[in-house]
């Protein structure tokens, strides 16, 4: 057995059934081993960055480590952005990369890159180069164990000449490593004394706010029980969107610039904050220091009390800790705070519907997302890209119980929506998957991955994978950042995108397509896409000047907006009209 074959068989032993990668001569010795190792599937992507995104999404949606492979030099370099996405969102991903032959290393050989240095940040907990066959076992074992234990990225570098050598088990002798298989998540609970301290703080509060993130994804039932006991409202960080369904009347939705007015009210008026499994980074959307007493629960003690000065910091698993905390909490009899929050939430959904139905030129992007929500199939999986599509995903898409959803959270990189969706489809081939992207992201890499969809879709039990593209010919999120944050006019040289017929491209690949050119096209386009007998691209020609209004407009933001107009923004007329329409609906959602 070669080292390459042994490595693949060790992946299978660790429970891996799928690897995302792209070939190259620096990794041929491993790829050739896929011939005898039939239990392991290689999914060929169009670019190595997409392989890393797919491995990250596999970890997010399944809870198991994702694996990506790339050749030496350029292939390994291409992995980095997707690996940083995994690292910054705390996902277990193992990268296996080729390297120049050992005898040539240090000789400025073709494609020779110092991969130890290249990966030492993104895979800082574990990056190792295999130098002899007997290392293969423990390098793979430790890479998987550390990736899961630390919820991070690890990397194993394999020189190409070593891949084809005969595998040798480590001898029974000095200076050898004899590793074993397996890892199980521990039960992590705070001590009883600290749980009681936390309960005292929460019981004393009259207006309790909760903020939940990705760390609470498996603790939805516990979050719901604690919120009901405390009469709390619950805001969701972007990565925590699936923790609770959006039809609960006290769930205020997203928080931050992409957030909701009820979440702003929840945080600005609460007297107690319970944060669970979230590293939400923006303090201006949390209570002011001294306003609220705080309790935080996180599995990683390094993330405690860095966003808000907490009174009680609990290191523990979200579900385990909330279950232990619940019996110590007193039922809240005074429901005035909860009633206020529920009233805010009801009014907010009315505002969002009114904004979505505002006219635009030619189609309001909010309407595209609003009309998707009631059509979402049970148990579907959604991925969203970075950009203005993330705004409408965060606010207008209403998840129900049993649905999953994710995006690039802490890295907020462009381009993961389509590869995330592909990975979700391989992991759950019987579920409908929907990717929500802008035209900037689709032009950057999504169009290439439509080719990957066309290559594999016939093997999925349910062939429905829907890709929405907002075809507004604008890098919209940055355009609004230029206007509001920098107070500058839109820079057309950087922001304008070329026109592309994405629907025609999808059809040329044998996929279905639907076009949205007018407001009345929105519903029928979604119906067609969700009933298609194959993957479908929905091309929506949307208005780039519909503003992604924050839940609270600061003086500086208003000043920047006015400044961009005075500096001669090329779209200032449409900006003013669309902003006025949405602002009016904030105050009079039922007005004409």
ZATIKOL-507234 format. One record per residue: residue in one letter; x, y, z of N, C-alpha, C in turn. Coordinates in pm, whole numbers, plus 50000, padded with zeros to 5 digits. Example, Ala and Ser with C-alpha at 12.3 -4.5 7.8 and 13.67 -1.06 7.14 Angstrom:
! residues 2
A513194943150780512304955050780513204967050780
S512854977550708513674989450714512905000350787
//
This chain:
! residues 592
X500854988150000500005000050000500885012450000
X500585021749910501345034249907500915043350021
X501745053450045501365063550145500065070450104
X499915073249974498695079749926497465071349955
X497535058349929496395049749955496125048550105
X497185047250184496995046250328496305058750381
X496735070450332496155082950378494645083250351
X494235079250229492815079250197492045069250283
X492635057550306491955047650389491835052550534
X492795060350578492695065850712491575076350719
X491375083950611490245093250607488925085650621
X488805074650548487585066550556487375061550698
X488445057250762488345052450900487865063350994
X488165075850961487695087051042486275091251006
X485635084150917484245086850883484045096150766
X485105098950692485005107850577484495099850457
X483495105050389483015098350267483125107150144
X483565119750164483605129050051484735138950070
X485495141249963486605150849965486395160449849
X486575173249874486465183449769487865187549726
X488135187149595489475190349553489625192649404
X490885195149367491245197549227492635191649207
X492885185349093494145177849076495335186749040
X496485180649040497755186949001498865177049026
X499985178748958501025168548969501635167749109
X501465178249189501995177849324501215168949418
X500065163949371499235155449457498755143049382
X499425139849271498995128449189499055115249265
X500025113749353500165101149425499005098449519
X498385109149568497185107349652495955105449565
X495835113349459494655112149374494585098549306
X495725092849270495695079649205495175068949299
X495265071449429494785061749528493265061449536
X492575071149475491115070249473490645058149391
X491485052849302491095040949225490795029149318
X491715025349407491415013949494490515017449612
X490485029949654489695033549772488305038149725
X487455028449698486145031349640485195037749739
X485455036349869484535041549970484595056749981
X485615062849922485825077149935485555083949802
X484725094349803484325101349682485105114249667
X485675116549550486315129249518485335137749439
X485015149549489484165159149418485075169549355
X485045169949223485925179149149485265192849138
X485935202949190485455216749185486105223849067
X485775236549049486385244148940487595252248988
X487735253749119488815261949174489025257449318
X490285257249361490575252049495489905260049607
X489735273149588489035280949690487645275349715
X487005270749607485665265149620485695252049698
X486775244349683486915232049760486945235049909
X487665245549947487725249250089486375254450138
X485685262450057484345266950094483415255050116
X483495245250027482615233550038482945225350162
X484225224150194484605216950316484075224350438
X484155237650437483625245750547482125243750560
X481415244350449479955242650453479575228650500
X480355218550459480095204950506480145204550659
X481145210950716481255211350862480085218950923
X479695230150863478605238150918477275230650916
X476995223750807475685217650792475585203550852
X476715196450865476665182750917477225181551057
X478075191051099478735189851228479955180851226
X480305175651109481475166851096482575174051018
X483835169951036484925176950967484785176450816
X485065187750751485145188150606486575186350562
X486765180650442488105177750391488245183650251
X489355190750229489675195850095491105192050060
X491365190749930492695186949882493105196049768
X494405198749761494935207049653496385203349627
X496845206849510498215204049472499165214149537
X500425212449510501455221349566501365235249503
X502085244749561502195258049502500865265149485
X500475267749360499265275749337498005269449392
X497895256349386496705249749439496555251949588
X497655250449660497625252649804497305267249836
X497865276449760497605290649782496125293749763
X495515287649661494105290349633493175286049746
X493575276549826492715271949936492505282450044
X493425291850056493505299750178492235307150214
X491585313850120490415321850156489315313250215
X489045301750153488025292950207488405287150341
X489705284750361490145279650491490005290450599
X490285302950565490065313650663488585315050697
X487715312750600486285312850627485955302550735
X486535290550722486295280050820486905283650955
X488135288450953488805291651079488055302451157
X487645313051087487035324351156485605321351201
X484975311351140483655306951187483745294351272
X484965290651315485185279751410484645266351359
X485035262751236484585250251177485745240551159
X485555227551189486625217751172486825213851025
X487935217950969488275214750830489715209850825
X489935198950752491275193450733491675195550587
X492795202450566493325204750431494515195550409
X494505188450297495625179750259496185185150129
X497465188950131498065195450015499365188649976
X499645189149846500905183749796502035193749814
X503245188649791504445196949802505505191449706
X506475199949676507615195949593508295183649654
X508915175749569509645163849618510695167949721
X510905159249818511785162549930513195166249886
X513695159149787515075161649744515235175449680
X514135180949626514195194049560513895205549653
X513375202749771512985213449862514205221649905
X514055234649904515155243549935515995247149814
X515575242449695516355245049573515655254049475
X514715262249522513955271349434513355263749317
X512785252249347512225243649244510865248949199
X510425244549081509145249049028508015246049127
X507175255649150506005254949237506395252649384
X507655254349417508045252649557507645265149636
X506795263349733506345273949823506545269049964
X506925277950052507095274250193505705272650255
X505145260650242503775258450285503635258750437
X504675255050508504605256050654504345270450697
X505065279650633504855293750664503515298650612
X503155294250492501905298650431500695295050518
X500705283150576499545278250651499665280550802
X500745286450848500965286750992499985295751066
X499305304750996498285312751061496915306051051
X496485302650930495145297050914495015283450981
X496105275850987496085262751051497035262651170
X496975273051249498005275151351498005264151458
X496855257651484496845247251586497555234551539
X497565232451404498245220451357498505221251207
X499755222951169500185221951030501525214751030
X501585203450961502795195150962503085189850823
X504375188350793504835182450667505285168250693
X504765159050615505125144950627506495142750561
X507415136650633508765134550581509105119850560
X508435110750631508685096350613507335089150616
X507235077250554505945070250548505325067450684
X506125064650783505555060750913504875072450985
X505015084550933504315096050991502845096750950
X502485090150841501165092050782500045089950883
X500185079550964499105076151057498865087451158
X499925091451227499675100951334499415115151284
X499925118651165499615131951112498125133151079
X497565122851016496135123050986495315122751115
X495685113851206494915112551330494905125651408
X496055131851421496115144251499495405155751426
X495505156051294494825166551219493325166051244
X492745153951243491305152651265490925155451410
X491715150251500491375151951642491465166651682
X492505173351638492685187551674491655196251604
X491325193251478490315201051407488995200751482
X488635189051536487365187851607487445193451749
X488535190551817488665195151956488745210351964
X489415216651867489595231151869488625238451777
X487805230851703486875236651605487625246351513
X488585240551439489485249051362489985241851238
X490885248351166491495242951045492835236551079
X493075224751024494385218451033494855214950892
X496165212850877496715210150744497815199650751
X497795190650653498835180550637499455182350500
X500755184550495501485186950371502255174250336
X502075169450211502665156750172503515158550045
X504845157850053505685158849932505275148249830
X505345151749702504775142849601505555129749585
X506845129749610507565117049597507195107549710
X506875112849826506515104449941505155097849920
X504275104349845502935098949825502935085149760
X503955082349679503995069749605504905059249671
X505515062949783506335053049853505445042949927
X506035031449959505305021250033505065025950176
X503815024350222503505028250359504175018650458
X504685024150567505275016150674504675020650807
X504255011150888503775014451021504945018651107
X504715027451206505835031551292506375019551370
X507675018151378508265006851452508065008551603
X508134997351672508034997751819509415001451873
X509605014051892510925018551933510895032751982
X512055037652022512195051252074511915061551964
X511375073152003511115084351912510185080551798
X509165072651829508115069551731506775073251793
X505785075551705504445079651749503455068751710
X502665064151805501695053451781500295058651814
X499665064951715498385071651740497215062151720
X496065066351770494835058651755493715067251701
X492585060651677491435067251614490475072651719
X489595081351674488425085051751488525098051828
X487375104751835487225116851916485765118351950
X485445121752072484065124152114484005137652184
X482985145252153482825158452214482595156852364
X483275164752446483095163752591481815170752636
X481405167652755480315175052817480955186452895
X480705198752853481345210352916480285218452988
X480415219053120479445226053204480155235053304
X479625246953330480175255153438479905248653573
X480605252853674480375247553807479075253053864
X478525246153963477225249554020477205263754076
X478275267754139478335281054200478165291954095
X478825290253981478735300453877477365300353810
X476755288553796475395287953743474435295653834
X474605294353963473725301454057473965316554050
X475205320654033475485334854018474805340353892
X474885332653784474235336853659472725337653678
X472155327753746470715327753768470285339753852
X471075343453949470755355054033470675367653948
X471615369353857471615381053770470375380953680
X470095369553619468975368753526467635370053597
X467515364453717466255365453792465985379753838
X467045387453860466875401153907466445410653795
X466675406653670466345415453558464855416653535
X464435428353491463035430653454462845430953303
X463905434153231463835435253084465045427653027
X464855414653009465965405952969466015404752817
X467205406652762467465404652619468415392952602
X468165384652501469085373852467469635376252327
X470885372652308471525372852177472155359252155
X471755352452047472255338952021472985338651887
X474025330251882474825328951760475015314551720
X476035312151638476275298851583476495288351691
X477055292451805477305282951912476045277351974
X474895283251943473615278551997472795271051893
X473405267651779472625261351671471965248351713
X472635240651800472055227951844471275229351974
X471025241552016470385243952145469095252052131
X468425250652018467215258451996466145256152102
X465935243552140464915240452239465255246752374
X466525246252411466955252052539466865267252537
X467245273552426467115288152414465655292152429
X464775284752363463345287852368462815286652512
X463215276052582462735273952718463195285052812
X464465289052801464995299652887464325312952855
X464135315752726463485328352687462055328952740
X461335317852735459975317552787459965319552938
X460905313253008460965314453153461245328853196
X462145335353123462565348953160461705359853097
X460795356153007460035366352936460915375052850
X461965368952793462965376552717462615377252569
X463125387452504463175387852359464505382252313
X464545376652193465765370252145466155375952008
X467345381752001467945385951874468905375251827
X469125374751694469975364451637471105370851557
X472345367051591473465370751505473325363451372
X474005368151269473815362351135474015347251134
X475075342451201475345328151201474385320451291
X473575327551367472585321051452471175321651397
X471025324651270469685326551212468825314051226
X469415302051218468615289951224468335285251366
X468875291951468468695287351606467225286751643
X466465297051608465035297751638464275301551511
X463075296251495462265300251378461815314651391
X461635320951277461265335151276459785337551300
X458995326751313457575328751339457255329451488
X458265328151575458045330251717457865345251742
X456835349351814456505363651821457495372151898
X458375365851976459345373452055460765372351999
X460915366551882462205366151812462325378751729
X463305386951762463425400151697464225399651568
X464835388351537465565387051411467005391551421
X467525395951309468955399151298469295411651379
X470595413051405471105424351482472265430651406
X472475443551424473575450451359473105458651241
X474045462551154473705470451036472695463350948
X472735449850947471805441950868470575438250950
X470455444151069469475439651165468135446751157
X467345444651263465975449251266465775459951371
X464695467451357464345477551458464015470951592
X463275459651597463035453251727464315448851798
X465315444351723466575440651786467265452851845
X467175464151774467745476651826467045480551957
X465715480151958464965483452079465305473852193
X465385460952160465685450752260466985454052332
X468005457652256469325460152315469415474052380
X468745483752326468875497252379468025499552504
X467045490752530466155492752645466225481652749
X467025471252726467085460252822467875464352947
X467635457153057468455459153177469325447053208
X469175436353128469955424053146470195417753010
X471425413152987471785407052859472325393052883
X471755383152814472265369452813472715366252671
X474035364752653474605361752522475025347152519
X474595339852415474835325452408475475321952273
X476725317352278477375312052158477545321952046
X477855334352077477985344551973479225353051996
X479895356451886481015365951892480655378751818
X479365381951811478885393951742479805405751773
X480385412251670481515421151695481215435951715
X479955440351696479705454651688479095460051818
X479885466551904479385470852035478305481552027
X478265489251917477285499951908475855494551900
X475705481551872474365475551865474045467451991
X474935467752088474705461352217474365472152320
X473935468452440473655478652542474895487152570
X474665499352613475775507752656476365502052785
X477675503952802478315499152925477605504953047
X477295496353143476615500653263475105500353255
X474565499253133473105499053116472515485853164
X473195474853132472645461553159473655452853232
X473155444253319473975433753376474095422653272
X475225415853270475465406553161475875392653206
X475385382553131475805368553147476125363353008
X477265356652994477645351252864477995336452878
X477555328552779477865314252771478605311852641
X479785305852649480545302352529481435290452559
X481595281852459482465270152475483925274052478
X484255285452418485615290352411485785301752511
X486515299152617486705309252720487395321752671
X488115320752559488795332552506487815342952452
X486585338752422485615347752361484705354452463
X484935351752590484065357252694484405371752726
X483365379652746483485393352797484415402152713
X484385400452580485175409152494484295418452410
X482985415952405482065424652331481285433852425
X481065428752547480355436352650480895431552784
X481135440552880481695436353008480675428353090
X480805415253088479845406453152480115405153302
X479025403653377479155401553521479465386953553
X478875377753475479125363353495479505357253361
X480655350753355481145344453233481145329353254
X480435322053168480275307653182480905300453064
X481905292253090482485283752987481685270852983
X481025268452870480225256352861479545255052727
X479105242852699478295240352580476955247352597
X476425253252491475205261352501474035253152554
X473775241652492472625233652533472765228352674
X473925222752706474155217252840474015228152946
X474605239652921474585250353020473195255953041
X472465258052933471095263252946470195253253017
X470375240352991469575230253061469865230453211
X471135232253247471485232853388471005245753453
X470935256353374470525269353426469015270353445
X468255263653362466805265353357466125263053493
X466445252253567465745250153695466025261153798
X467075268953777467435279453871466745292653839
X466045293253727465405305653683463955306053728
X463515317753775462135319553819461265324153700
X460075318353688459175322953580458845337753595
X458895344853486458605359253488457095361453482
X456555367253585455115369553590454725382653524
X455545392553536455285405453471455655404253324
X454695404853234454925402453091454945415353010
X455035426753077454975439353001456135440752904
X457335436552945458505437252856458305428052736
X457875415752762457635406552651456555411852559
X455495417352614454415422852531454935434352444
X455805442652502456375453752423457175448452305
X458025438352332458855432752225457985426252118
X456975418852159456115412352060455385422651975
X454985433752036454365444451959455325450451857
X456575452351898457605457551806457815447851689
X457845434851719458075424851615456905424751516
X455675424951567454515425251476454575437251383
X454875448851439454925460951356456075460051255
X457205454051295458355453251206458045444851083
X457345433551104457005425350986456075433050893
X455205441350947454365449750862455205459850784
X456195465750852457085475250785457845468350672
X458385456350699459155449350596458285445950476
X457055441650500456175438550388455875451150307
X455625462150377455345474650307456545479250225
X457735478250284458945481950209459135472850087
X458875459850106459065450349995458145453549878
X456955459049907455995461849801456135475849743
X457095483549793457365496549731457785494749586
X457395503949499457885503149361459375506049354
X460025500449253461445502549230461695501149081
X462925503749040463225503748897464315493348865
X463975481748808462605477448777461955469148888
X462785462248972462225453349074462885456349208
X462075456649312462565458749448463195445749499
X464495445949535465135433449581464495427949707
X463955436849792463295431949913462105423049880
X461405426249773460235418249734460665404249690
X461795403349624462285390249579462465380849698
X463015386049808463245377849926461945376050005
X461135386450013459895385650088458975374750031
X458855374149899457965364449837458555350349836
X459835349149862460415335749876459975329250006
X459895336850115459685331150248458495321650257
X457285325650213456165316250227456265304250134
X457175304650039457335293649945458455283949984
X459175287050092460295278550130459795264350161
X460365254250097459945240450127460385236350268
X459605227950332459975222950464461365216550459
X462175219450560463495213150571464515217950471
X464245229050402465205233750303466455239450370
X467495241250291468765246650338469085258850253
X469455269950319469775282250248471215286250272
X471825291750169473135298250184473015312250126
X473725321450185473705335250136475125340050115
X475265349550026476585355149999476765367950079
X477965373450075478215386450133477795397150033
X477345408550084476845419049996475425422450034
X474735430049949473375434249983472435422349991
X472765411249923471925399349935471865394550080
X472945396650156472945392750297471995401350378
X471835414150341470875422750409469465417150399
X469065414050276467685409550255467495395350310
X468515387250304468455373850366468245375150516
X469005384050578468935385550723467575390550768
X466975399750693465745406150739464475399750685
X464455396650555463205393150489462915378150480
X463935369850496463715355450487463325350150624
X462155343850632461615338850758461785323650763
X462745319250844463005304950857461965298550949
X461685285750920460805277951005461625266651070
X461015260151166461665248751232462115238551130
X463305233051149463815222551062464625227450944
X464655240550921465465245950812466875249050862
X467835248950770469205252750802469625264250712
X470565272250760471015283650682472385288150731
X473225292950638474525298250679475095307150570
X476145314150609476915322650518478305324450578
X479115332550514480435335650568480255346450674
X480425342850801480115352050909481225361650941
X482265356751006483315365651055484245370450944
X484495362350844485325366750731484515375350635
X483225372350622482325379850533482915381150393
X483415370250342484025370350210482975368950101
X483285374049984482415371849869482625357849815
X481545352249763481665340149684481265326849745
X480845325849871480575312449924479165307149899
X478205315349856476825310749849476665298249763
X477215298449641477025287049551477815274849597
X479105275949632479785263949683479175258649812
X478715267249902478005262650022476795254149981
X476045259049882474845251849839475185238349779
X476255237749701476665224949643477035215049752
X477785219649851478165210949961476945206150038
X475995215150063474765211250132474015200650053
X474025201949921473295192449837473935178649841
X475265178049844475925165049856475665158849993
X475635167050097475405161850232473965157550253
X473025164850189471595162150206470925161950068
X471175151649989470695151449850469175150849836
X468455148449946467005147749940466335160649985
X467115171050013466545183650059466745194549955
X465795203949950465915215349858466935225049915
X467815230049828468855239349869468715251949784
X468865263649849468695276449782469895285349814
X470565290349711471695299649726471235313549686
X471565323449770471135337249748472375345849728
X472565351049607473815357849575473555370549494
X474545379349497474545390949410475325388149283
X475215397249186475905394849059477415396349073
X477885404149173479335404949195479895391449237
X479215384849329479665371649375479565361349263
X478495362149185478345352149079479415353948972
X479755366548941480825368748844482185364848901
X482375366449031483665363249091483955348349083
X482975339849118483255325449113482015316749097
X480825322449122479625314249119479285308548984
X479565315948877479245310848744480045298248713
X481295298048754482115286048731481535274048805
X481035276448928480495265249004479115260848955
X478455268848871477275263648802477655251848714
X478885252048665479375240648586479485228248674
X479925230048798479985218848891478595213348916
X477615222248932476235217748950475775209548830
X476095214448710475665207248589476335193548578
X477505192148638478245179448633477605168748722
X477055172948838476665163148939475165162048968
X474345171348922472985172248975472145159848953
X472405152248848471555140748817471625129648921
X472655129849005472775119349107472085123049238
X471575135249251470895139349375469475134149375
X469025128949489467685123149501466615133449467
X466725145249522465875156549485466755166249408
X466515168349280467455176249198467365191349219
X466485196049307466235210349317467335217449397
X468115225149326469075234549384468825247749311
X468385257849384468015270649323469085281049356
X469545288049252470515298949269469845311949228
X469685321049325469185334449293470365343749270
X470295351749163471275362249142470555375549128
X470955385349210470435398849200471235406149091
X470655407248975471365413148861471125428148858
X471825435348947471675449948951472865457348892
X473855449748840475035455348774475805464948865
X475825461648994476455470549091477005462249207
X478205465749254478735459649376478085467049492
X476845463249520475895471649589476245474849734
X476715464949808477025467449949478125477949963
X479175476549882480275486049889479835499649838
X478965499849738478445512749690477795520449802
X476945513449881476295520249992477285523750103
X478305515650121479345519050219480115531450177
X480375532750046481035544849997480175557150027
X478875555650009477985567050028477825570650176
X477485560550257477045563350394478225563950491
X479195555150476480305554850571481415564650533
X481685565550402482765574450358482245588250317
X480925589550301480365602250258480785605950117
X481025595950035481535598349900480495594249798
X480605599549679479745595249569480175581449522
X479245574249463479545561249406480655562649302
X481685554249312482775554049215482435543749107
X481955548648993481485539548889482585530348839
X483835535048837484925526648787485095513948870
X484815514849000484965502949085483665495549106
X482535502249092481265496449134480405490649022
X480505496148903479665491248794480165477748743
X479225468548720479535455348670479035453648527
X479715445548447479225443148311477925435148314
X477085437348216475835429948204476125415748157
X475515406148223475685392048188474305385548188
X474025377448090472765369848088473005356748162
X472845357148294473125345448377472145334048345
X470905337648318469915327448288470295319748162
X470735326948059471135320247935472345311247959
X473275315848042474435307548074474005294648143
X473085295948240472595283948309471915274448211
X471105280148123470415271548025471395264847931
X472495271447899473505265347812474155253247877
X474085252548011474635241248085473615230148106
X472405232148055471365222148075470565224148202
X470745235548268469975238548388468725246448351
X467785247148443466595255448421466905269848458
X466055278948413466245293148444464895300048451
X464825310148534463635318748544464115333048552
X463365342048488463755356148483462715364748554
X463205374248632462355384048697462705397748641
X461815403148559462015416248496461045426548549
X459915421948608458875430848659458435425648796
X457845434148877457405429549010456485417449004
X455595417048905454645406048897455295392848856
X456575393248817457295380848781457815373448904
X457875380149020458595374549133458005361249178
X456725361149212456095348849260456165337449161
X455745339649034455815328848936457235323548913
X458255332348922459635327748903460035318149015
X459695321749140460005312649251459235299549236
X457985300249195457195287949178457825278949073
X458275284948965458895276848860460185270548909
X460995278448978462285273349024462115261949124
X461155263349215460975253549321460195241349276
X459675241449154458995229649100459745223548983
X460925228848952461695224048837462195209848861
X462475202948751462975189148762464495188748759
X465125200148780466595201448778466975214348850
X468245216548875468655229348935468225241048847
X467935252148912467395263748841468065276548889
X468415285148795468915298448827467805308648809
X467595317048911466615327848905467375340948890
X467175347448777467845360148748466865371448773
X467145379448877466255390448914466925403648883
X466305411548796466865424548758466375434848860
X467185437248960466745445149075467355459149074
X466745467749153467135481749164468285483049264
X469455487949223470575489249316470445500849412
X469445509449391469335521449474468305520149587
X467765508049606466955505449725467915504549843
X467745512949944468755513750050468635502450152
X469745496350191469735486950303469745494550434
X468605500450470468525509450585468905502250714
X469815507850793470115501950923468945503951018
X468885496351128467745497751220467715511151291
X468875517651299468955530751364469965539051286
X469525550351235470385558751153471075568951242
X472405568451244473175577851326473365591051251
X473785601051324474065614051262475165612751157
X476205604951188477315603351094476855596550966
X475965586350979475455579750859474615589250775
X473765597050840472945606750767473825617250700
X474855621450771475785631350715476485625750592
X476925613050600477585606750486476665605550367
X475395601950393474415600550285474225613850213
X474025624550290473845637750230475105641950155
X476265639150213477525642750148477665636050013
X477285623350003477405616249875476515622549769
X475345627349811474445633949716475045647149670
X475565654949766476135668049732477375666649644
X478065655349656479255653149573478895648049434
X477615647049405477195643749269477115628849241
X476605620949336476455606649311475655604549182
X476125595949092475465594448962474025589348973
X473665582849085472325577449103471535585049210
X471885597749233471305604749347469785606149337
X469255607649219467805608949206467085596449253
X467525584949205466915572249245467175569349392
X468365572849439468695570949581467685578149670
X467445590849639466565598949723465145593349720
X464665589749601463305584749588463125571549662
X464035562049639463895548949704464065550049855
X464995558349900465185560150044463955566350108
X463355576150041462145582550092461005572450105
X460845564250004459775554250006459925544850126
X461145539850147461355530450257461225537450392
X461715549750402461605557150528460145559550564
X459325562950467457905565350492457245552650545
X457595541050486456985528550530457405524850672
X458545530050719458955527450856457975533550956
X457365544650917456435551551006454975548550973
X454695546350845453315543950802453265531650713
X453425519650770453465507650686452165505050612
X451045510450663449765508050598449345519850511
X450215530050504449875541750425450005539050277
X449475548250198449525546750053450835552350002
//
